């Protein structure tokens, strides 16, 4: 296999690798959240990630963005997709919202993205076809089935209030706007320097929120393991893949991959924590995968919007 074949195989594997890595987010939260307040954990994650990226950039002599406009656009996406999305999800769960409901709320992202593209998308490749709309709806129905058990059988500590709903809605809006903004305004550049700029902006916004938290960070093996994977796996790996996928693909197709995250997380929770997988969950996983395949499949000449 020559280098071009290897590169093509890697590009084709990127969505699957991204879903597998991104699906570990709730697993990390389960290990790390009991030992650290949300914004302090995220602040440390951003700081360690920036340090790792800076070493990588220095060794590889990576080129930084050249203009102030590029730095500005990357900073906006960093605030939305790192500080806004992750901060909203972690704060919602810490405030008592069950992971099932938070996953369902954030799961509206592909639909919101598709609605925006259908009404504002100017380029043909960003238009959402009828088949893709059907896939988005099927995927969301599958997502609902996957999280159904957690929605109906949450623990006594799970509760919904105005605060955690606002946090979850903030996360939903942030990841949706961040994806659309990056696709529209961020020019292609090296993913390492781009991610570093995004993380520095997220760190700046998160700093005052972390300072306001009164709960102490309790360093132990679980927290250190969660932090290490958050930095090396989720940020250096997952966030970088998401950046490249958005730059390479249509926004609706990329965001539909988010539907696959809760099903993969359910399988991981079954393997790691012996959480039961019911027939309804399996049906939801199958329906979600089917719906996403409708969205990401190459356009057909017979089915057009």
N, C-alpha and C positions, 0 to 999 in steps of 0.2 A: 504494500500500500504506500503510495507516494504522499508527499506533504499535502497536496491539494485534496486528496481523498480523505486524509486524516482531518484536515480542517473542515471539510464538508460533514464528516461524521460527527465532529464535535458540535457544529452548528445545529444539526438535527437532534442531538442529544440534550442540548441546552434546556429546552422546556421541561423535560423529565427530571433533569438534575436540579433545576430551580425548584420544582414542586416538592421534591424530596427534602431539600434543604430547608425551604420555607416552612414546611410542615412541622419542623421541629420547634417552631417558635413557642407554641403552647406547652410543649414538653419542657423547654427551658424555663418558661414562666412558672411551671409547677415546681421545679427544683429551686429556682432563685427567689421567687416572690416572698416566701415565708421569712426570708433572712435579710431583706432589704426593701426600703420603700421604692416605689416605681421610678420616680424621677432621679433618685440617687443612683439606682442600678443603671438606668439608661445613660446618665452622665458619665459614669465610669466606663460603660460600654463604648460610648463615642470617643472618650479620651484614649482608651487603650487601642481602639481601632485606628484612630488618627496616627498614633505612634507607630503602629505596624505598617500602615500605608506609607508614612514618611520614610521609614527605613527602606521599604521596597522601592519607592520612587528614587531615593538617593542611589541605591545600588544599580537600578536599571536605567538611571538617567532619563527618567520620564519627563516629557514636556508638560509644563503647566499651561492652563488657559491663558491666552495672550492679551485679551482685552477686558476692560472693566465690565462690559456688557455680558461677556461670557461668565465672569465671576458672579455677577448679579443673578443671572438666570439659574446657574447651578445652586446658588445660595437659596433662592426661592424654593427650588425643588427639594433641597435638603431640609428646609424648615417644614415643608408639607409632608414629605414622604418618610422622614426620620422622626423629627420632633413631634409633628402633628399626629401622624398615624400610630407610631409605636407608643407615644405618650398617651394618646387617647385610649388605646386598647388596654395598656397596663393599668392606667388609672381607673378605668371602668371595672376591670376584674378586681382590683384592690379595693374598690368601693362597694363590692358585694355582688356585682353582676356575674352570673354563671357564664362559663366559657361557651356554652351552647348558644345562648342568646347573643353574646358579643360576636361570635362567629357568624350568626345569622344576619345581624345588622350590618357588619362589615361586608357580608356577602352580597349586598345590594350593589357593590361597586361596579361589576361588569354591566349591570342594567343601566345604572346612571351614566356610565361611560358611553354605552350604546345610544342612549337617548340624546346625549349631547352631540355625538357624531352624526346622528340622523338629522338633527336640526341645524347644526353649525358646521359639519364637516364639508370642507371645500374640495378636497382631493378624492378622486374615485377610489383609491385603495383604502381609504378610511371609512367609506360608506358601509353601512350595515345592511346586509341582504336579508331577505325574508327567511332564508334557511338559517342564517346566523341568529336572527331574532328567536326562531323556534328553539335553536340550541341553547340560547341564553335562558329562556324560560324553562326548558327541560333541566338544565343545570341547576337552576335555583330550586326547582321542585326536588331534585335529588339532594341538594344541600339541606333543605328542610327535613327530609327523611333522615339524613345522617345525624343531625343534631336533635332529632325529635325526642330521644330518650332523655337527653340532658335538659331539654325544655320542660318536659313533663315530670321528671323525677330528680329535679335538682335537690341539693342538700338543704338542710334547714337554714344554712348561712347565706344561701343565694337569695337575693331580693332585688327588686327593681325600684329605683327612685329617680327623681329628676336629675340628681347629680351624675349617677353612672350612665344614665341614658344620654345625657349631654356629652359625656366623655366619649361614648361609643359613636354617637353621631358626628362628633368632631373628627374621630379617626376615619370614619367613612368619607366625609367631605375632603379630608386632607389627602388621603390616598387617591381619590378620584381626581381632584384638582391637580395634584402633583403629577400624576400620569399624563393627563392631558397637557399640562404646562410643559413638561419635559419633551413630549412629542412635538409640540408646536414651536418651542423657542430655544431648546438646548441643541447647539450644533455638535456634531460628532467630535469627540476628543477622547484622549486616553482615559479608560475607565478608572484607573487608579488615582490619577490627579483629580478627575471629576468627582469621584466618591469622597476624596479627602476634603474638597471644598464644601461639598454637601454636608459632611459630618461636622466640619468646623462651624458652619451656620447653625446646625442642630444643637451643637454643644453650647453655643452662645445663648440660644433661646432657652435651653433647658437649665442653664446655670442658676438663675434666680428661683426657679421652681424647686430645684434640688436643695437650695439653701433654706427654703421655707419648711422643708420636711423635718419633723422632730424625731422620727424613728431612726435609731442607729443602724448602721450596716454591720451585720454579724458575719464575720468571715469564718467560713468552715468549708469542708470538702464539697458539699453540695453547691454552695454559692460559687466557689472558685471554678468548679466544673461547668456550671451554667454560664459563668462569665466567659470562660475560655471558649466555649462553643459559640456563644453569642458574638464574640469578636471574630474568631477564625472562620467559623462556619456560616453564621447568619449574615454578618456584615461584610467581611472580605469575600465570602463566597456568594451568599444569596443576594445581597444588595447589588453586588457587581453584576451578577447574572440578570437581575431585573433591569438594571440600567441598560445593558446590552440588548436585552429582548425588546425593550421599548424603542430603542434606537433602530433596531432591525425590522420590527414587525408592525402590523396594524394594531392600533390601540385596543380595539374590541377583542381581537384574537389573543393578545397578551393578557389582558385583564381577565378573560374567561378562565385562564389557568388557575386563578385564585379559587375557583369553585372546587378544584381538586385538592386544595390544602386541607379542609376539614376531614374528608374521607381518609387521606393519608395519615392525618393526625390520629384519627380513630383507630386505624390499624396499629400505629406505633404505641398508642396507649394500651391496646390489647396485648401487645407483645411485652411492653415494659411494666405495666401496672395491673395487668390482668383485668382490664375493664371489658365488660361483655360486649360482644358484637352480635346484635340480634338480626333476624331476617329482614326487619325494616331497614336497619343500617346497611346491610348488603344490597338490598334493593336500591337504596339511595346512592350507594357508591356506583352501582351499575348505571343508574339513570344519569348521574352527574357526568360520568365518563362518556356516555353516549351524547349528552348535550354538548359537552366541550368539543367532542370530535366534529360535531356539526359546525361549530364556530371556527375552528382552526383549519378545517379541510379546505383545500384549494377551491376557488370558485368554480362552479359548474356553468357551462354555457347555457344550460336549460333553466337554471334557477337564478334569477337576478332580481334585485330590488327595483 
